[in-house]
Amino acid sequence: MALSERGTVIFLKWFKLLLLCLGLALLALMIHQIGLGNILNEISQLGFNVVFILIPYCFVYLLDALAWRTTLREKAREIQFPHLFLTRMAGEAVNYITPSAYLGGEPVKAYLLQKHGIPLVDGLASVVTAKTVMVIAQVFFVLLGIGLSFASHPNDRGIIYAAILIVILVSLAAAFLVFAQHRGMFAGLLWLLELMRLPAGFLKRREVKLKHLDATILTFYGQHQLGFLLTLIFFFLGWLVGSLEIYLLLYYLDLSFDLGTAVSLEALVLVIRAAVFFIPSGLGAQEGGNILLFASFGFSPVTAMTFSIVRRMREVIWISIGLLYLAKQEIGVVQYREDG
């Protein structure tokens, strides 16, 4: 590795560590200002009902796995659904713990699919198309949430207008991504690097595979419109079911709200999460955004922090499951190599 590249890697590692420390400091400050006792009292009010609050996302992850399975087309027969589900959770766990715009775990998914006889090209094509369709579904869901937000008459609409701006930017990015995939995204990336005289040896040596990957992606859009529609529906339903987590939390806290408010909050929480992707796990920044968001709908900072903690609990549980599955798969590879 060149000295400049090594220096860049070291800088990024320290920068991520700095962001993580700042996030922890911000989180500690918010808990101090709100009052740890107040937060614990509200969490205790939930009691055993926390278990019921955590249930909706089981169905969310199932719907997301079904959406991904659809993008695999006939290759989906090569892997049993429980393994596909856990493979997705392993990739999402990596997405969550790395500040990479929730993309770092996508190659992990394709890598794990290989262990079930699915070629790397087909696996990569499925994660690219699934991620693209998921973003499109998210845009539709956030637009629904924004529409319901105006009906809910929040006290401060500044965060809603900010969400509209972010949705416009994400929509443009998604449109460009779909356009690039139709034109040959990976082969186009190689052409661009060569045009700019940037290092492209790694991609150049895999030019044939890149063209095959582009063709596989294009086949999904061109010959599997029903599969595209089903993938979009599964992802959209997943986002919609996810709003039940907020609905149940507010319900068990005996707060005044309606289903539209829960959907709006879930949609705008997703926008906040997307806006702070560069911070590891969005720690601190996401909680601060939740407090501002909940306040605009008339809820207290205590409720916002309670929601944030419950959601972190759920994320930790599923991240642990994903990482355990990933570790098990890697241990299996090591044992296979040792036996060989």
BELNORJO-V719111 format. One line per field, one symbol per residue. ss: DSSP state (@ for helix, = for strand, . for the rest). phi: phi as a letter, one per 20 degrees, with the letter a starting at -180 (. if undefined). burial: b if it has 16 or more other C-alpha atoms within 10 Angstrom, else e. A space follows every 10 residues. Layout:
ss->???
phi->???
burial->???
This chain:
ss->..@@@@@@@@ @@@@@@@@@@ @@@@@@@@@@ @@@@.@@@@@ @@@@@@@@@@ @@@@@@@@@@ @@@@@@@@@@ @.@@@@@@.. @@@@@@@@@@ @@@@@@@... .....@@@@@ @@@@.....@ @@@@@@@@@@ @@@@@@@@@@ @@@@@@@@@@ @@.....@@@ @@@@@@@@@@ @@@@@@@@@@ @@@.@@@@@@ @@@@@..... @@@@..@@@@ @@@@@@@@@@ @@@.@@@@@@ @@@@@@@@@@ @@@@@@@@@@ @@......@@ @@@@@@@@@@ @@@@@....@ @@..@@@@@@ @@@@@@.... @@@@@@@@@@ @@@@@@@@@@ @@@@@@@@@@ @@@@@@@@@.
phi->.fgfffffff ffffffffff ffffffffff ffffofffff fffffflffg gffffgffff ffffffffgf fflfffffcf ggffgfffff ffffgfedfc llcfefffff fffgfdnegg ffffffffff ffffffffff ffffffffff felffcegff ffffffffff ffffffffff ffenffffff fffffelegc fffffdgfff fffgffffff fedcffffff ffffffffff fgffffgfff ffeleeacff ffffffffff fffffdffeg mmfnffffff ffffffdnef gfffffffff ffgfffgfff ffffffffff ffffffffff
burial->eeeeeeeeee eeeeebeebb ebbeebbeeb beeeeeebbe ebbeebeeeb eebbebbeeb bbbbbbbbbb bbeebbeebe eeebbbbbbb bbbbbbbbbe bbbbbbbbbb bbbbeeebeb bbbbbbbbbb bbbbbbbbbb bbbbbbebbe eeebeeeebb eebbebbeeb beebeebbeb bbebbbbbeb eeeeeeeeee eebbeeeebb bbbbbbbbeb beeeeebbeb bbbbbbbbbb bbbbbbbbbb eeeeeeeeeb bbbbbbbbbb bbbbbbbbbb bbbbbbbbbb bbbbbbbebe bbbbbbbbeb beebbeebbe bbbbbbeeee eeeeeeeeee
